[in-house]
Amino acid sequence: MFFISKIYLGIDIHQSKINLVAGYKKKKELIIKSFCSYTLSYDFSVDEIKNRIKEFTVENKIKNFKTNILIRDTTVLVKDIRLQSRNEKEISNILRYDLEKYFSNHEEKYISGFEMLVSNTGVENECLCLVAVVPELLINQYIKMFTDMKKEISLVDIFHRCVFRAFNDLVEADHDFCNIIFYFQNNVIRIIVINEGQLFYGTDMDMKDNRELDYYEEIYASLMYTVFFNDITKSKQKRIYFLGDICKDESLADKFINIGIDVCQGFSFQNISMEKEFDNDFLATLGLIYF
């Protein structure tokens, strides 16, 4: 008899679709037991999600698993924090004050969390923090759904951190580079910057109001100060990865190539065992298992 590590079930619900991945880590390799993407109805209900999860686990004979959830419906901010000491409580208090002002006109309650990205930006007493804000109602809906299913949620995380984890360990790339990932879907561009294997920057850009504009200018402006002119990353060789619908826009890739940036359309996986290949849309879902 032999024992395998605890199986994790990664659940990613977005755009009337649910990605499910079941797997476990064995040393440095990720073993995928099964995965599937289901299309949900336009006005899908909680019961429909529960039925799809049950269908997946029964069909693949997955009985004991830990449930990890990806939350895409988040507001992600990167804040420059000026402070005398890098004490987590002090940072938390500053961010709480800023968020109260930022969401002062919102009736909806929210839950927030932060992660220090860069403790030394080259500016005295400054650090960069990634801040995620999630609607409290959404979290409560997930808790109720899995309580009804008699399952506990072991991890809730955001898109940017999940992509970071999976990219670092499962993607064939030069991790000494400053790697910039663009994921475009449903008029939102999610940007993740990984510098020398460390999460350096993350943000979302809503393009629905600028559909007819050249959003390359918006992207370039967003990265100019944070990445291209930053003392930490400006001298590093950079590589850009396009994922999602943005892969279809060759003109955007050409513009980055023209300024001397290496551009890749998608990537290849490593350190992963699976019976069949899946597309890059599962990258964030894999990050729910590989941590």
Backbone hydrogen bonds, N-H to C=O, Kabsch-Sander energy under -0.5 kcal/mol:
donor,donor_aa,acceptor,acceptor_aa,energy
7,I,64,N,-0.5
8,Y,23,G,-3.1
9,L,66,K,-3.3
10,G,8,Y,-0.7
10,G,21,V,-3.4
11,I,68,N,-2.4
12,D,19,N,-2.3
13,I,70,L,-0.6
14,H,12,D,-0.6
14,H,17,K,-2.9
17,K,14,H,-0.9
18,I,38,Y,-2.4
19,N,12,D,-3.0
20,L,36,C,-2.9
21,V,10,G,-1.9
22,A,34,S,-3.1
23,G,8,Y,-2.0
24,Y,31,I,-2.1
26,K,29,E,-3.1
29,E,26,K,-2.1
30,L,271,N,-2.5
31,I,24,Y,-3.1
31,I,29,E,-0.6
32,I,30,L,-0.7
32,I,273,S,-2.9
33,K,22,A,-2.1
33,K,31,I,-0.7
34,S,22,A,-1.7
36,C,20,L,-2.4
38,Y,18,I,-2.5
40,L,16,S,-2.9
40,L,38,Y,-0.5
44,F,41,S,-1.5
49,I,45,S,-1.6
50,K,46,V,-2.6
51,N,47,D,-2.4
52,R,48,E,-1.9
53,I,49,I,-2.3
54,K,50,K,-2.5
55,E,51,N,-2.6
56,F,52,R,-2.3
57,T,53,I,-2.5
58,V,54,K,-2.6
59,E,55,E,-2.3
60,N,56,F,-1.7
61,K,58,V,-1.2
62,I,57,T,-3.1
63,K,61,K,-0.7
65,F,63,K,-0.6
66,K,7,I,-2.4
67,T,152,E,-0.9
68,N,9,L,-2.6
68,N,66,K,-0.6
69,I,155,L,-3.0
70,L,11,I,-2.6
71,I,69,I,-0.5
71,I,157,D,-3.0
72,R,70,L,-0.7
74,T,72,R,-2.4
75,T,133,V,-2.4
76,V,74,T,-0.6
77,L,75,T,-0.5
77,L,131,V,-2.7
79,K,77,L,-0.5
79,K,129,C,-2.4
81,I,79,K,-0.7
81,I,127,C,-3.0
82,R,80,D,-0.5
83,L,81,I,-0.6
83,L,125,N,-2.5
87,N,85,S,-0.8
91,I,87,N,-2.5
92,S,88,E,-2.7
93,N,89,K,-2.2
94,I,90,E,-2.0
95,L,91,I,-2.7
96,R,92,S,-2.4
97,Y,93,N,-1.9
98,D,94,I,-2.2
99,L,95,L,-2.9
100,E,96,R,-2.0
101,K,97,Y,-1.3
102,Y,98,D,-2.4
103,F,99,L,-2.8
104,S,101,K,-1.0
106,H,103,F,-1.6
111,I,134,V,-3.2
113,G,132,A,-1.9
115,E,130,L,-2.0
117,L,128,L,-2.7
118,V,128,L,-1.2
121,T,126,E,-0.8
126,E,123,V,-1.3
127,C,81,I,-2.0
128,L,118,V,-2.4
129,C,79,K,-2.1
130,L,115,E,-3.0
131,V,77,L,-3.3
131,V,129,C,-0.6
132,A,113,G,-2.5
133,V,75,T,-2.3
134,V,111,I,-3.1
136,E,109,K,-2.0
137,L,109,K,-0.5
139,I,135,P,-1.6
140,N,136,E,-2.4
141,Q,137,L,-2.0
142,Y,138,L,-1.9
143,I,139,I,-2.4
144,K,140,N,-2.5
145,M,141,Q,-2.3
146,F,142,Y,-2.4
147,T,143,I,-1.9
148,D,144,K,-2.4
149,M,145,M,-1.1
150,K,147,T,-1.3
151,K,146,F,-3.4
154,S,67,T,-2.7
154,S,152,E,-0.6
155,L,67,T,-1.3
157,D,69,I,-2.4
159,F,71,I,-0.8
162,C,158,I,-1.9
163,V,159,F,-2.6
164,F,160,H,-2.0
165,R,161,R,-2.3
166,A,162,C,-2.3
167,F,163,V,-2.9
168,N,164,F,-2.2
169,D,165,R,-1.5
170,L,166,A,-2.7
171,V,167,F,-1.3
172,E,268,S,-2.7
173,A,171,V,-0.9
175,H,173,A,-1.0
177,F,174,D,-1.6
178,C,237,Q,-2.7
179,N,177,F,-0.9
179,N,194,I,-2.7
180,I,239,R,-3.0
181,I,179,N,-0.5
181,I,192,I,-3.1
182,F,180,I,-0.5
182,F,241,Y,-3.0
183,Y,181,I,-0.5
183,Y,190,R,-2.4
184,F,182,F,-0.5
184,F,243,L,-2.0
185,Q,183,Y,-0.5
185,Q,188,V,-2.2
188,V,185,Q,-1.3
189,I,205,M,-2.9
190,R,183,Y,-2.8
190,R,188,V,-0.6
191,I,189,I,-0.5
191,I,203,T,-3.0
192,I,181,I,-2.2
193,V,201,Y,-3.1
194,I,179,N,-3.1
194,I,192,I,-0.5
195,N,193,V,-0.6
195,N,198,Q,-2.4
196,E,177,F,-1.8
196,E,194,I,-0.6
198,Q,195,N,-1.7
200,F,193,V,-3.0
201,Y,193,V,-1.6
203,T,191,I,-2.1
204,D,76,V,-0.6
205,M,189,I,-2.6
207,M,187,N,-3.3
207,M,205,M,-0.7
208,K,187,N,-0.6
210,N,207,M,-1.3
211,R,208,K,-0.6
213,L,210,N,-1.3
215,Y,213,L,-1.3
217,E,214,D,-1.4
218,E,214,D,-0.6
219,I,215,Y,-2.4
220,Y,216,Y,-3.0
221,A,217,E,-2.2
222,S,218,E,-1.8
223,L,219,I,-1.9
224,M,220,Y,-1.7
225,Y,221,A,-0.7
226,T,222,S,-0.6
227,V,223,L,-2.9
228,F,223,L,-1.8
229,F,224,M,-2.3
234,K,230,N,-2.8
236,K,233,T,-1.4
239,R,178,C,-1.8
240,I,262,D,-3.1
241,Y,180,I,-2.9
242,F,264,C,-2.4
243,L,182,F,-2.6
243,L,241,Y,-0.5
245,D,184,F,-2.0
246,I,243,L,-0.7
247,C,244,G,-1.8
248,K,245,D,-1.8
249,D,246,I,-1.9
250,E,248,K,-1.3
253,A,249,D,-1.2
254,D,250,E,-2.4
255,K,251,S,-1.7
256,F,252,L,-1.5
257,I,253,A,-2.3
258,N,254,D,-2.3
259,I,255,K,-0.5
259,I,256,F,-0.9
260,G,257,I,-1.9
261,I,256,F,-2.0
262,D,238,K,-1.2
264,C,240,I,-3.1
266,G,242,F,-1.2
266,G,264,C,-1.0
270,Q,170,L,-3.0
273,S,30,L,-2.9
282,F,279,D,-1.8
283,L,280,N,-1.9
286,L,282,F,-2.4
287,G,283,L,-1.2
288,L,285,T,-1.4
289,I,286,L,-1.6
290,Y,286,L,-2.2
291,F,289,I,-1.3
